[in-house]
Amino acid sequence: MSGIGLVVVGLLLCFVGLRSIHLALLASGFALGWLVAEGLGATVTVAAIIALCAAALTWVLARLVFRAGLFVVGAVAGGVIGAKLFGLLEGGHGNPVLAVLFVVAIAAVTGLAAQRYRETAAVAACAFGGAGLALSGVARIWPSALGFLRVPHTTAEAIVSAAAWIALGALGWSVQRRLLRTRGKTSKAVAA
């Protein structure tokens, strides 16, 4: 999987994640699988296989547990956020057990927030999860210049990477909120 594929999946999740719950599930599952596999040192091929399996498993899990679907979407997107945060904070020298615990904790909190606050939290989770994946893809495309977007090695790189992530995530959140408002107005106009 090239960096371009990661950028595409990340941008889809970031900007139109909740427009389609299926897209949000598949993209979040893919992103979570990719970032965790990559964080544990997997090769590109192994990371791609794990990411595809995670996407399929996420979709099946949400379909089986439809009532908890928003929790699952939030938890998986939260896992992506946790993986990105862990990558920013640990700088490439992290413990795999600590990584898994950190990602699961962030995923659980984000899933609960999505279940409690519904669309608002789920949109934020998709936007910031997608932004993290997109930036990791950009870092794969230009590793010599932008590799720090994936794993920063200095404090300055971590600050720039976090700022880029927050800016792209906020832009994605804003776009998704506008899309959902437009969809709501269209639904009301059709019903009238």
HUUR-V430111 format. One record per residue. N is the residue number from 1. SS is DSSP state (H for helix, E for strand, - for the rest). Layout:
N_SS, N_SS
This chain:
1_-, 2_-, 3_H, 4_H, 5_H, 6_H, 7_H, 8_H, 9_H, 10_H, 11_H, 12_H, 13_H, 14_H, 15_H, 16_H, 17_H, 18_H, 19_H, 20_-, 21_H, 22_H, 23_H, 24_H, 25_H, 26_H, 27_H, 28_H, 29_H, 30_H, 31_H, 32_H, 33_H, 34_H, 35_H, 36_H, 37_H, 38_H, 39_H, 40_-, 41_-, 42_-, 43_-, 44_H, 45_H, 46_H, 47_H, 48_H, 49_H, 50_H, 51_H, 52_H, 53_H, 54_H, 55_H, 56_H, 57_H, 58_H, 59_H, 60_H, 61_H, 62_H, 63_H, 64_H, 65_-, 66_H, 67_H, 68_H, 69_H, 70_H, 71_H, 72_H, 73_H, 74_H, 75_H, 76_H, 77_H, 78_H, 79_H, 80_H, 81_H, 82_H, 83_H, 84_H, 85_H, 86_H, 87_H, 88_H, 89_H, 90_H, 91_-, 92_-, 93_-, 94_-, 95_-, 96_H, 97_H, 98_H, 99_H, 100_H, 101_H, 102_H, 103_H, 104_H, 105_H, 106_H, 107_H, 108_H, 109_H, 110_H, 111_H, 112_H, 113_H, 114_H, 115_H, 116_H, 117_H, 118_-, 119_H, 120_H, 121_H, 122_H, 123_H, 124_H, 125_H, 126_H, 127_H, 128_H, 129_H, 130_H, 131_H, 132_H, 133_H, 134_H, 135_H, 136_H, 137_H, 138_H, 139_H, 140_H, 141_H, 142_-, 143_H, 144_H, 145_H, 146_H, 147_H, 148_H, 149_H, 150_-, 151_-, 152_-, 153_-, 154_-, 155_H, 156_H, 157_H, 158_H, 159_H, 160_H, 161_H, 162_H, 163_H, 164_H, 165_H, 166_H, 167_H, 168_H, 169_H, 170_H, 171_H, 172_H, 173_H, 174_H, 175_H, 176_H, 177_H, 178_H, 179_H, 180_H, 181_H, 182_H, 183_H, 184_H, 185_H, 186_H, 187_H, 188_H, 189_H, 190_H, 191_H, 192_-
